[in-house]
Amino acid sequence: MTAKGRGDGKAFRQVSEELRLRMVDGTYSLGADLPSQRDLATEFGVSRDTVQRVIQELANEGWIENRQGRRARVIKHQRIQSKTARATRSRRPMTLGPLISEAFERPEVNLDVYTLTSESLDAHIRLQAERIRAGDIEPERVRLRVLLPSESLEQPYPRASDPKDDTRLRDRLRHITKRHTESLHQVLRDLQAEKLVSVELEIRHAPLTPTFKLYVINEDEVLHGLYQVLERDLVLDSGDEIRALDVLGLGATLTHHVRDADPDSSGSIFVETHRQWFDSVWNLLAE
């Protein structure tokens, strides 16, 4: 199916990514209404049809409820399941944003991430960069290690449902990964050039297909979530639509584990096991 004439693919991606970012950072909180389609089209300088297609995609993925004659409403955020005291005391569901924010409030920030792409990580790091520039937080050092699949690896997803040998989705994945890794480099490089924080960023690639997303935060906390495979329509930069098998990283439910004073507790063991797993792949498999 082709979408040409119904909205440019690059414009579609721009609007789609920005709306996802706003749901990540809480601009559009759970239960909130999105701006009207007319207002979004004006803000982004795109056609109303492009906005309608983005809204439909987000609705198909379960992020929003697209209501006839009314503005779309946010009905889903990235869920984090946690049994920690702070989570059980809170009346609000735990989300990734505050956990990353807490990590950046320390003088030393150590973040190890294993993921299919760096798309959602890029969004969170950009938010922290804004907080640093605003003077809200003053970390002295940020050390970020990102582990991605090897670029030459044949991935089982995303791939076209038919024909299965269509290489355009593989090219799209590489483009998305490259765009966000370059953004990470630029954001952190700018912070260091402005002498706001000392930065160490290293990105390596391993010959593994990610079936889960992993965050190791300051060596004391772990977020772990399985990727869910689903079939959906993807829009390419050309404007073409392809029915594909894909995974939703932003939508993955994450489980939260914390190291405590007992080295034999389930939380401590989970954190240490996954920290060691990351180090082993980083040191022995990744390039």
C-alpha positions in Angstrom: 0.0 0.0 0.0 1.3 3.5 -0.7 0.7 6.6 1.3 2.1 9.1 -1.3 -0.3 12.0 -1.8 -1.7 11.3 1.7 1.2 12.9 3.6 5.0 12.8 3.4 6.7 9.9 5.2 9.3 12.2 6.9 6.6 14.5 8.1 4.6 11.5 9.4 7.7 10.3 11.3 8.4 13.7 12.8 4.9 14.1 14.2 4.8 10.5 15.4 8.2 10.7 17.2 7.3 14.1 18.8 4.0 12.9 20.2 5.6 9.8 21.6 8.2 12.0 23.3 5.5 14.1 24.8 3.9 11.0 26.3 7.2 9.9 27.6 8.1 13.2 29.3 4.6 13.7 30.8 3.6 16.6 28.6 0.6 14.5 27.7 0.0 12.6 30.9 -2.2 9.5 31.3 -5.8 10.5 30.8 -4.9 13.8 29.1 -6.4 15.0 25.8 -4.1 15.6 22.9 -4.5 18.9 21.0 -7.0 18.9 18.2 -5.8 17.6 14.9 -6.1 21.0 13.4 -3.9 22.5 16.1 -1.3 19.7 15.6 -1.3 20.2 11.9 -0.7 23.9 12.4 2.0 23.4 15.0 4.0 20.9 12.9 3.3 22.5 9.5 1.9 19.3 8.0 -1.4 18.3 6.4 -4.4 17.3 8.5 -4.3 13.9 6.8 -0.7 13.3 8.1 -1.9 14.1 11.6 -4.9 11.8 11.2 -2.7 8.9 10.2 -0.3 9.5 13.2 -3.3 9.5 15.5 -4.6 6.3 14.0 -1.2 4.6 14.4 -1.0 5.6 18.0 -4.5 4.3 18.6 -3.7 1.0 16.8 -0.8 0.6 19.2 -3.0 1.3 22.2 -1.4 4.5 23.3 -4.5 6.7 22.8 -8.2 6.4 22.4 -9.4 8.0 19.2 -12.9 9.2 19.9 -15.3 10.2 17.2 -15.9 14.0 17.3 -13.6 14.5 20.3 -9.9 14.9 20.9 -7.8 11.8 21.3 -7.0 10.8 24.9 -3.8 9.2 26.3 -4.8 5.8 27.8 -1.4 4.1 28.1 2.1 4.9 29.3 5.2 2.7 29.6 4.4 0.6 32.7 7.0 -0.3 35.4 6.2 -3.1 37.8 8.0 -2.5 41.1 7.7 -3.8 44.6 10.0 -1.2 46.1 8.8 0.8 49.1 8.6 4.1 47.0 6.5 2.3 44.4 4.0 0.7 46.8 3.6 4.0 48.7 2.8 6.0 45.5 -0.7 6.3 44.2 0.6 6.9 40.8 2.0 4.2 38.5 5.8 4.3 38.2 7.3 5.4 34.9 10.8 5.4 33.4 11.2 9.2 33.3 11.4 9.8 37.1 13.8 6.9 37.5 16.2 8.4 34.9 15.7 11.8 36.5 16.6 10.4 40.0 19.7 8.8 38.5 20.8 12.2 37.1 20.4 13.9 40.4 23.5 12.1 41.7 27.0 13.5 41.3 28.1 10.4 39.4 25.7 9.0 36.8 26.4 5.5 35.5 23.9 4.1 32.9 24.2 0.9 30.9 21.6 0.2 28.3 20.9 -2.8 26.1 18.2 -2.0 23.4 17.2 -2.6 19.8 17.5 1.1 19.0 18.4 4.1 21.1 15.2 5.9 20.3 13.5 6.1 23.8 16.9 6.5 25.5 17.7 9.5 23.3 14.4 11.1 24.4 15.2 10.7 28.1 18.8 11.9 27.8 17.6 15.0 25.9 15.2 15.8 28.8 18.0 15.5 31.3 20.2 17.7 29.2 17.5 20.4 29.4 17.4 20.0 33.2 21.2 20.4 33.4 21.1 23.6 31.2 18.3 25.0 33.4 20.4 24.5 36.5 17.9 22.1 38.0 20.5 19.4 38.5 24.3 19.4 38.5 25.8 16.0 38.0 29.6 16.1 37.8 30.1 13.1 35.6 27.9 11.1 33.2 29.0 7.7 32.0 26.7 6.0 29.4 27.3 2.7 27.7 24.9 1.6 25.0 24.8 -1.9 23.6 23.1 -2.3 20.2 22.7 -5.2 17.8 25.4 -5.5 15.1 24.5 -3.6 12.0 25.3 -6.6 9.8 23.0 -8.9 11.8 19.9 -10.2 10.0 17.1 -9.3 12.4 13.8 -11.2 12.6 12.1 -7.8 13.2 11.2 -5.5 11.9 10.4 -7.3 8.6 7.8 -7.1 6.0 4.9 -9.6 6.3 4.9 -10.1 2.5 7.2 -10.2 0.7 9.5 -11.2 3.6 12.7 -10.4 1.7 11.8 -6.7 1.4 14.9 -4.9 2.7 13.3 -1.4 3.2 12.4 -2.1 6.9 16.0 -3.2 7.6 17.2 0.1 6.1 14.6 2.0 8.1 15.9 0.4 11.4 19.4 1.3 10.6 18.4 4.9 9.8 16.4 5.2 13.1 19.3 3.8 15.1 21.9 6.0 13.4 19.7 9.1 13.8 19.3 8.6 17.6 22.8 7.5 18.3 24.1 10.6 16.5 21.6 12.7 18.6 23.0 11.1 21.8 26.5 12.0 20.8 25.6 15.6 19.9 23.6 16.3 23.1 26.2 14.9 25.4 29.1 16.5 23.5 27.4 19.9 23.7 27.0 19.5 27.5 30.7 18.8 27.8 31.7 21.6 25.5 29.7 24.0 27.6 31.6 22.7 30.6 28.4 21.7 32.3 29.3 18.1 33.0 32.1 15.6 32.3 30.8 13.0 29.8 31.8 9.5 28.8 29.7 7.9 26.0 30.5 4.7 24.3 28.3 2.7 21.9 29.1 -0.9 21.0 27.4 -3.5 18.8 27.0 -7.2 19.6 25.9 -10.1 17.3 22.7 -10.6 19.3 19.0 -9.9 18.5 17.5 -8.1 21.5 14.5 -9.9 22.9 14.4 -7.6 25.9 15.4 -4.0 26.9 17.7 -3.5 29.9 18.7 -0.5 31.9 21.4 -0.8 34.7 21.2 2.4 36.7 24.1 3.4 38.9 24.8 -0.3 39.3 22.1 -0.5 42.0 18.9 -0.6 40.0 17.8 -2.7 36.9 14.9 -2.2 34.6 14.1 -5.2 32.4 11.4 -5.6 29.8 10.6 -8.1 27.1 9.9 -6.9 23.6 6.4 -7.9 22.4 6.2 -8.8 18.7 3.1 -7.5 16.8 1.9 -7.0 13.3 1.3 -3.4 12.2 1.6 -0.9 9.4 4.8 1.1 9.2 5.3 4.3 7.2 8.6 4.8 5.3 10.3 8.1 4.5 9.1 7.6 0.9 5.5 7.6 2.2 5.0 3.9 1.4 3.1 1.9 4.0 4.3 -1.7 4.7 2.5 -4.4 6.8 5.2 -5.6 9.1 6.2 -7.7 12.1 7.7 -5.3 14.6 8.3 -4.7 18.3 7.3 -1.8 20.5 10.2 -0.7 22.7 8.4 2.2 24.3 5.4 0.1 25.1 7.3 -2.7 26.8 6.3 -3.3 30.4 9.5 -3.0 32.5 10.1 -4.7 35.9 12.1 -2.7 38.4 14.7 -4.4 40.7 16.8 -2.8 43.4 20.0 -3.9 45.1 19.6 -3.9 48.9 21.8 -4.6 52.0 21.2 -8.4 51.6 23.3 -9.8 48.8 21.1 -12.9 48.7 17.8 -11.0 48.3 16.0 -11.5 45.0 16.5 -7.8 44.1 20.3 -7.9 44.8 20.7 -11.1 42.9 18.7 -9.9 39.9 20.7 -6.6 39.7 24.1 -8.3 40.1 23.2 -11.1 37.5 22.1 -8.6 34.9 25.0 -6.2 35.6 27.4 -9.1 35.1 25.5 -10.2 31.9 25.9 -6.7 30.4 29.6 -6.6 31.3 30.2 -10.0 29.8 28.6 -9.1 26.5 30.2 -5.7 26.5 33.7 -7.1 27.1 33.6 -10.3 25.1 31.1 -10.0 22.3 30.6 -6.4 21.5 32.7 -4.3 19.1 
